[in-house]
Amino acid sequence: MIMIMIMIMLMLMLNCNDNVNDNVNHPPPEDTAGQDIYTCSDKQEDEEVFSDFSENENLTQLAKDIYGVFVEAGINKPNTFLLFLQRDFQLGLDKLREQAIPVTPDILAACKNYAKVLGVKKQQATWWNFTGGFDGFCGKNIILKFLPERFTLTQFEKNNRSPQAEKDYSKQEFSQSSIDEFFGKPQPPPQVVSADVGDELEGVMF
């Protein structure tokens, strides 16, 4: 009887040693919970860039379409959309808001019109000099010229612009009357002073 008990105890001790060895040779799996979170800096940057646009797919699509136009026109480099979205596009939107210009498909149409003029510029057939990116394009007195309701390609032909007007435009110094004249808006007729009023004003110092 005693021998049987001793044998049982030996068997139990051997089983315990086997379990210990198994634990040493085969450690339990590590807890990987939480390791799927973005740990790569590039992914974090991507998430930050898209955070402002995640709830507005139309705005993101507009940025992609505009970027495509600017790449084709040789303004932006390929494979730099994130940089365009993070900087040029957001700065351009800020300038549009300052001018109370709504962000509609007309903005994309204006960019396409701009690309047409740049194509004419390559043929040296336009007086237009500006070749900047979307940020600068959205600046005052630039994007307004390219909106669909105002744009015609013939306006940008070299022969349709006087040298003085071209010089003034390159400085981006426009009076309201010159802008209206450029877009073909009718100008008010000159005021005619009657003879009676002229007599009353005679001798008055201005």
Secondary structure by P-SEA (a helix, b strand, c coil): caaaaaaaaaaaaaaaaaaaaaaaacccccccccccccccaaaaaaaaaaccccccaaaaaaaaaaaaaaaaaccccccaaaaaaacaaaaaaaaaaaacccccaaaaaaaaaaaaaaaaaaacccccccccccccccccccccccccccccccccccccccaaaaaaaaaccccaaaaaaaacccccccccccaaaaaaaccccc
